[in-house]
Amino acid sequence: MMKLKNKTVLITGGSSGIGLALSKVLIQKGNKVIICGKSNEKLLDAKKIMPQIITYQCDLSDSQQCSDLARKITAFHPDLNVLINNAAIVNKIDFIRDENVVELAEKEYQTNLVAPIRLIKLLYHNISAQDDSAIINITTGLIFAPRVIYPFYNSSKSALHSFTQTLRIRLKDEKTKVFEVMFPAVDTPWHKGTPPKIAISAEAAVSEMIKGLEKGNTEIKVGGAKMLYILSRLAPSFALRKVNEIQ
Ligand SMILES: NC(=O)c1ccc[n+]([C@@H]2O[C@H](COP(=O)([O-])OP(=O)(O)OC[C@H]3O[C@@H](n4cnc5c(N)ncnc54)[C@H](OP(=O)(O)O)[C@@H]3O)[C@@H](O)[C@H]2O)c1
């Protein structure tokens, strides 16, 4: 069971979409919430809605900025006990036609995979010294069946899933719990105004995530992600076809 009250929580990418909705709920529940994001404007907008939120501007794909953030968090918020690796990017790619795919791959892997690993490594010492501490990694139902238009996004999140599984085993005798939340399509700015028809609201996604955490589920498959998981186990080729037909 994971109690989400009186915690100090760092949510990467807390200035938009799911991270922003999560920040609102966690503040309402009486937690101290720290967020980071690339755009200072979005961080200021978040602060307008939630004056008590603590913000740090940081490009997590830049190793130096990511390490600087960890240093500031350790210095100014030694009570940090929950890290939520939520920030991510996605590129729609035609691997054969597009020219700059390797650069896009590097950026996606740095943001979606290396930054969470770096933050965990740099903040673990601090987090693990606190009671009731947790690391929560955000992934997607697409780790079970990848979409062809997102070749690096699927694979960066699959790698994060695999890393999360091994981290959970490594920490099984430690106080810090390791969670993963797999979201289905969620209607956020991520989809640039054209979310898939099946997308659920950020509020519904966050509410299911919190229910799962409070129950103590370590792998929380939200909404359609659960169905995709089952389908990918029972009929993998069918699941792959269906996921690539989503409009
Ligand atoms: N929306 C979906 O359909 C969906 C489905 C499954 C899983 N997810 C997962 O849910 C999480 C949140 O997605 P969302 O839909 O809420 O996306 P979103 O609205 O685009 O928000 C992404 C957040 O990440 C931050 N971010 C991105 N790159 C960053 C970087 N290099 N450094 C620091 N911050 C960075 C963004 O800040 P800036 O804009 O300032 O860079 C923003 O705050 C992601 O992990 C995503 O993979 C989403």
The ligand as a Gaussian input file, in Angstrom:
#p B3LYP/6-31G(d) Opt

LIG

0 1
 N       -0.906000      11.094000     -23.646000
 C       -0.896000       9.812000     -23.929000
 O       -1.662000       9.335000     -24.789000
 C        0.019000       8.874000     -23.187000
 C       -0.193000       7.506000     -23.342000
 C        0.625000       6.607000     -22.668000
 C        1.650000       7.090000     -21.861000
 N        1.848000       8.441000     -21.766000
 C        2.971000       8.883000     -20.943000
 O        2.542000       9.811000     -19.976000
 C        3.589000      10.733000     -19.692000
 C        3.073000      12.151000     -19.779000
 O        2.551000      12.389000     -21.066000
 P        1.527000      13.577000     -21.383000
 O        0.515000      13.026000     -22.294000
 O        1.122000      14.260000     -20.139000
 O        2.494000      14.522000     -22.279000
 P        2.626000      16.122000     -22.408000
 O        1.332000      16.815000     -22.152000
 O        3.318000      16.338000     -23.722000
 O        3.633000      16.486000     -21.225000
 C        4.970000      16.084000     -21.251000
 C        5.718000      16.795000     -20.135000
 O        7.088000      16.371000     -20.188000
 C        7.938000      17.520000     -20.208000
 N        9.152000      17.236000     -20.962000
 C        9.306000      16.689000     -22.179000
 N       10.605000      16.647000     -22.539000
 C       11.304000      17.167000     -21.485000
 C       12.677000      17.395000     -21.242000
 N       13.624000      17.100000     -22.147000
 N       13.035000      17.951000     -20.068000
 C       12.097000      18.278000     -19.134000
 N       10.777000      18.095000     -19.315000
 C       10.391000      17.545000     -20.476000
 C        7.091000      18.581000     -20.917000
 O        7.566000      19.889000     -20.639000
 P        7.935000      20.871000     -21.871000
 O        6.736000      20.853000     -22.776000
 O        8.225000      22.167000     -21.251000
 O        9.116000      20.226000     -22.526000
 C        5.719000      18.316000     -20.298000
 O        5.635000      18.910000     -19.031000
 C        4.717000      10.413000     -20.687000
 O        5.680000       9.605000     -20.050000
 C        4.016000       9.604000     -21.767000
 O        4.880000       8.697000     -22.394000
 C        1.056000       9.337000     -22.391000

